[in-house]
Amino acid sequence: MVNLMRKYQQSLLLVVTVIVIISFVWLYNGQRDVGGAKADRVGVIYGRPVTIAQFSREARKFEICRALGLGELWMTLIGADARDENQAVENYVWNSFVLRHEAAAMGVEPSDEEVIEAIQQIPLFQNNGVYNSDKYRDFIQRLASRGFTDQQIEELVRDDLRAKKLKRLVGSTMGAAPSEVRNLFEKRNQKIEASVIRFKRADLEATAEPSDEDLKKLYEERKENLKSDEKRRVKFAAFLLEKTEKPLEPKARVDALSKLGDQAQEFALALTEKDAKFEDAAKKLGVTPKETPEFTALTPPDELGNSREAAAATFEKLSIDQPNSDVISTPNGYYVLQLSGLAESKPLTFEEAKATLASQLKDDRTKEALSLKTSEVRTKLQTALKSGKSFEDAAKEAGVQPEKIPAFSPMEPPKPEVADGRLVLGQTFEMNEGQLSGSVDTATGTLLIHLDKRLPVDEQKFETEKKMLAENIGRGKRDAAFELWLKDRCSAAKREGARS
């Protein structure tokens, strides 16, 4: 459980940050009464003020809800419009108020017995499907270290039961029509036979080689924008985790990174002293200074562990006037950098640009040839198919060889050894029998896909699964209806404050 709480520590800190920000906004935005009556308000709902303490109390349950595995409640309360974690916390709090208000108004409050039973059914508190009171007490102890009690668990479970009862009530008329069940089963399980015609880029590359004359012409057209990449080199001190055969346990890793972070911070501070020299500061702290070769922003050097964070800091944060970096955090530790060399971008000569231009021009010509070839063959196929010919005869007439894909469905996709099998599955999902696709790009060229046939479904399997599918469809409809209902109830609550 310690690891569980540590895992969510950052988000809990974010919740506290949100609360502090809201507090300052409301305390100092000039809306306070002279007597301070509004000084601790975060907002208003149902015509009643919500204090910082009330908002904070609800926000603190945000991560406990997720940690308990109450995913349905958590997703319901954060809403589909949450763009970031701050807004998710805010939605969670306000929707919690609305949920309780509406449950009380509609008389769907859960009983104490229901709450106890629901707590015992939480997987986190079970062993092999059986409630384990030791696990429950262990979790409570972990909560206590962060100022929580078992009361928060009971309140969250009660909210979860409220939400489920309201969903059933709001969506009581929501069900799946037989046609919907049949359609869903067929989309998931109906097997498809398809053929593909491949056009490989490699087959056309040989004819796309540009001449020197072509390259010189292209150079003249683009030379204003043809410049070398800026390169830099840095001195650095590394504070990294030692490589071990086995990964460190989470606690040991956190402790080791903490110590390394302190050392890196001490070194970075030493460089801020007047006339400080990188080598002297390193020697004083027992650190071995090193230097990289020149590198570009997109090619982090091996010396920096190929760290994109270090490369980004080198080019975005360092300058001749400000050569020293702050502590740079990476997954395996920290770096402190000092800019030691800078090669500015300069115009490229023809010889310097020739290889890049040749590659670009060859690629452009290959793509154009591939597009023309695919379009030409597709036109021939479409014409032949419209005249009543089979796909095999149409392909033969167009001079191409189709490749048969073994029958597949979304539930039984093409096997991994089938090249571009997942791509074919995605393209044929909405295609009709006998339809020819447009050009489909792949890693090696393009495809044309023909849906040869949709096979009959397994009726026995349908009879076995239709009840489950109907329940899934009904649940989806109820969830959608409840989401709209909750949004409407939030509007009726006339919530004011925060981002509303």
Secondary structure as UniProt FT lines:
FT   HELIX           2..7
FT   HELIX           9..27
FT   TURN            34..35
FT   TURN            37..40
FT   STRAND          41..45
FT   TURN            46..47
FT   STRAND          48..51
FT   HELIX           52..59
FT   TURN            60..61
FT   HELIX           62..67
FT   TURN            68..69
FT   HELIX           71..78
FT   TURN            80..81
FT   HELIX           85..105
FT   TURN            106..107
FT   HELIX           112..120
FT   HELIX           123..125
FT   STRAND          126..127
FT   TURN            128..129
FT   STRAND          130..131
FT   HELIX           133..144
FT   TURN            145..147
FT   HELIX           150..170
FT   TURN            171..173
FT   HELIX           178..189
FT   STRAND          192..200
FT   HELIX           202..205
FT   HELIX           206..208
FT   HELIX           212..222
FT   HELIX           223..225
FT   STRAND          231..240
FT   HELIX           250..270
FT   TURN            271..272
FT   TURN            274..275
FT   HELIX           278..284
FT   TURN            285..286
FT   STRAND          290..291
FT   TURN            297..298
FT   HELIX           302..304
FT   TURN            305..306
FT   HELIX           308..316
FT   STRAND          328..330
FT   TURN            331..332
FT   STRAND          333..343
FT   HELIX           350..386
FT   TURN            387..388
FT   HELIX           391..398
FT   STRAND          403..408
FT   TURN            416..417
FT   TURN            419..420
FT   HELIX           421..428
FT   TURN            429..430
FT   TURN            433..434
FT   STRAND          440..441
FT   STRAND          445..454
FT   HELIX           459..492
FT   TURN            493..494
FT   STRAND          496..497
FT   TURN            498..499
//
